[in-house]
Amino acid sequence: MVALGVEPYSIAQLVYGTYSLGRIKLLNLALDSIEISKNGKLSMMAVTQKMLNETGTKSEDIDGFINYAKGLEDVQVAVLIQEIFNDKKEVQSHEHFHVSLRSNGTINVAEIASTFGGGGHSNAAGFSIESTLNHLKSRIGKLAGTL
């Protein structure tokens, strides 16, 4: 392809290195939401619909965010809580969330996900749940003591 005039740097920038300002602002909000368990083994970040609206982004813009939470020193399990938009007109007492779990290899996150009705494999799993954000964070946070 190079012989045909394709510039590898330009292609790499388009594929891997170009982000909208909104995505960077969303990343900033997501990083600011990170909470670490008392034992330091679990990190949790949340992306709400309000954050997406404020930054003009979409749910696909959060791809890869969980890796920041997983890459923190001493963290064994990273959790990304994403609020799923509810387009129903009636007022809901609970929001709908998708929760992604990632492990550094020492904890089987599929077992954690299964306790919430989800699944996956030992290093990457997830589940969907209706809850309030605070209650969900509390339930997940209690898991940290078992890690």
Buried (B, 14 or more C-beta within 10 A) or exposed (E): EEEEEEEEEEEEEEEEEEEEEBBEBBBEBBEEBBBBBEEBBBBBBBBBBEBBEEBEBEBEBBEEBBEBBBEEEEBBBBBBBBBBEBEEEEEEEEBBBBBBBBBBEEBBBBEBBBEBEBEBEEBBBBBEBEBEBEEBBEBBBEBBEEB
